[in-house]
Amino acid sequence: MRFKRQYVEDIPIPKASAADCTRVVNLVKSCLSARGERLQSLELKLSEIIAGLYGLTLSDLNPGDLVVARERE
């Protein structure tokens, strides 16, 4: 697989503050050990933070855009 810069150079990547980065990292770490409703709650919060970095709210997103919890086997 080859990386072609022309296909990714225009993807908007928001500048996140150090505090936002820390929040995202901590939420992801919590998600790795969570199950059930707690996992869904954490992933919803993660989606909310990431949407906020793009200047959006959860209501601006389609359900398919959200991180969806799936029970791990």
C-alpha positions in Angstrom: 0.0 0.0 0.0 1.3 3.4 -0.9 0.7 6.7 0.8 -0.4 9.4 -1.6 -0.1 12.8 0.0 -2.6 14.4 -2.5 -5.4 12.3 -1.1 -4.9 13.3 2.5 -3.4 16.8 2.6 -6.7 18.5 2.5 -8.3 16.5 5.3 -9.2 19.0 8.0 -7.5 18.0 11.2 -8.4 20.4 14.1 -5.8 21.7 16.5 -6.5 20.2 19.9 -5.3 21.8 23.1 -3.2 19.8 25.5 -6.2 19.6 27.8 -8.4 18.1 25.0 -5.6 15.6 24.0 -5.4 14.5 27.7 -9.2 14.1 27.9 -9.3 12.0 24.7 -6.4 9.8 25.9 -8.0 9.3 29.3 -11.4 8.5 27.8 -9.8 6.0 25.3 -8.0 4.3 28.2 -11.2 4.0 30.2 -13.0 2.6 27.1 -10.5 -0.2 26.8 -11.5 -1.6 30.2 -15.2 -0.7 30.2 -18.2 -2.8 29.3 -21.9 -2.4 28.6 -23.6 0.9 29.5 -20.5 2.4 30.9 -18.7 1.8 27.6 -21.5 3.4 25.7 -21.5 6.4 28.0 -17.7 6.8 27.6 -17.8 6.4 23.8 -20.6 9.0 23.6 -18.5 11.4 25.6 -15.6 10.7 23.3 -17.7 11.4 20.2 -18.9 14.6 21.8 -15.4 15.9 22.4 -14.2 15.0 18.9 -17.3 16.6 17.3 -16.6 19.7 19.4 -13.0 19.9 18.0 -14.6 20.2 14.6 -17.1 22.9 15.8 -20.0 20.4 15.8 -22.5 19.1 18.4 -23.8 15.5 18.6 -27.0 16.7 17.1 -25.1 17.8 14.0 -23.9 14.2 13.4 -25.6 11.2 11.7 -25.9 8.2 14.0 -23.4 6.4 11.8 -20.8 9.1 12.6 -20.8 8.3 16.3 -18.5 5.9 18.0 -20.7 2.9 18.7 -20.1 0.5 21.5 -20.0 -3.2 20.6 -19.6 -5.8 23.2 -16.2 -7.2 23.0 -15.8 -11.0 23.0 
